[in-house]
């Protein structure tokens, strides 16, 4: 059944929708996080996983629209909605809301060009460019080795990392509970003694 009041970004991309949801992966400690990432780096890219609320944001007809991962409109506006009017119409990001601010981690469309069929690497690179060059913010989603070594005890705003299969296209899910096979969450287990 189609969702009422959808906002069309591009053919095949209308908000609200259910974004790709990573499946639950292993819980790991600082002692082996680098080994796990190094072992999988040939087949997966990694992004930091913040302890925020998943959201999709689009700019259509010079208006900013934001939906949540449950396929409905975000009920509370973020403090940075007007900042996103810097982007061209028909732009759409996947990201998360943290402390009332939206942070994109993938680009789904930019100025009318679809990124859905492009690789996760391309979608992430475009989101990084949008964050740094267009919004003037720091890109926070690359898990550096220094950051990973502090993961257990010094990063309360972060839950872990999301592993994304290299080369995967973006898939809109059929429900909020459906998980995709191309992404999985790796969460920290807590401070080691």
N, C-alpha and C positions, 0 to 999 in steps of 0.2 A: 504494500500500500504506500503510495507516495506521501512524503511529508508535506504538509501544507506550508505555504509561505516560503518556499525555497527561493534562494537567490542564485541565479545562474551566473557562474563565473565563465565557464567555457562548456562546449558540448561534452557531456560526460562528467562534469564537475559542477555540482550545485550544493550550496550549504543550506541547512546543516546535513552532515553525513557522519558515518562511523569511521574514524581514521584507523589506519593500521595499528593493531595492538600487539605488542611483543608478547610472546609466550614466556612463561616463567622458566628461567634457566637456573644454573647452580648458584648457591650462596657460597661466597668465597671470602677468605681472609686476606689481610695484607701480606701474609707469608707467601701466598701463591698467586696473587693477582697478576703480577708481571709475567709469570710463566704461562698462565692461561691466555693472556692477551697475545703474547709472543707466539704461542702455539697456533692460535687461530687467525693471526694477522694476514696469512696468505689468502684466506677465504672470507674474512669479515672485516668491516670497519667498525670502530667503536666510538660512541658518543657518551659523554657524561649524562647520567640520569639524575635530574634535580628532583627534589621533593616538592613538586608543584602540581598544578591541575592541568591536564592535557587540554589543548584547545586548538582550533583552526581559525585563522583570521584571513579575511578577504577584503579587498578594496574594489567596489563596484559602483559605478556612477558617482564617484567622489564621496562615497559613504563607506564607513568601516563596519564590517559585520564579524562577529565572533561567535562560534558555537563550541560546545564542549564535546567530550568523547562519547557522550550518551545520545548523540544525534539530536540535541535540542540547543536552543539559543542560550548563550551565557547570560545568566540572570543579573549579574552585577558588573557594571562597566569597569574597565581597567583605567588606570590613570594616564595611560599613554596613547589612547585611541587616536587623537589628533595628530600625533607624530607620524602615524602610518599613512596620512594623506600625502606624504612626500613621494610615495610609490605611485606608479602609473595604474590606471584602471585595469581591471582584470588581472590582479595580482592576488595570489593566495599562498599562505604559509601554514605549515604544520609546526606546532610548538607547544609551549606550556606557559601558564600564568603562574607567576611567583611574586609574592608581595605586591599584588595588584598591577603587575606589569607583564605584558606579553613578550616572550622571547622566542623567536623562530629558530627551529633547528633543521628544517627542510623547506625548500620552495616547491610548491605544486604547480604554480603558474606565475608568470611574470610578464606584465604588459601584454597579455593576450597569448603568450607562448606557453604551451603546456609542457610541464616537466614530469608528468605522470609516467611516461614511458622511458624517461632517462634513468640513469643509474642513481643509486643512493648516494654515490660519491659526488655526482653532478648536482643533485638536489641540495646536498649539504654545502658544497662549495658556493652555490648561489646564495643560500641562506647566510653563510658567513660573510660574503660580500655585501649583502643587504644590511646586515647588522652593523658591520664596521664602516662601510662607505656611505650608506644612505642614512642610517640612524645615528652614527657616531658613537656606537657602544662597543664595549669589549666583547669579543667572541669567547664564550665560556665552555663550549661543548667538546673541545678536543681534550681527551684524557692524557695529559703529559705524564711521563714517568715520575716526576717530582710530586705531582698531584696524586697519583695512584699510591705512592708510598705513604701519604698522609691519610689515606681513605678511611681507615678504621676509626681514628680518634679525633681528627681535626676538621672534619667536613660535615657539620650537622645539617647543612642545607641540601646535601647530596645523598642519594640512595645507592648509587652504584653506577653501572654503565649499561648501555644497550648495544648489543652486537647486531650489526646489520650485514646481511649477506651481500658481498660485492656484486655489483651489476644488477641488483634486483629492482624491478619497477615498483611503483606505488600501487597498492590495491585498496580500494574502498571496501570496508567490511560490511557484512550483512546484519550485524547486531553489535551492541556495546560489549558483549561478552566473547565474541568471536576473536580468536587469536590467529595471527599469521605465522607461517612456518619460516619466513625469511628473517624475522627479528626475534631476539630474546633478551630478557632482562637478566643481568647479573647483579645481585645485591650483596652488600657487605654483611658479614656475620656479627660484627661487633668488635670491640677492642680486644686485642690479644693480651694475655697476662704476662 
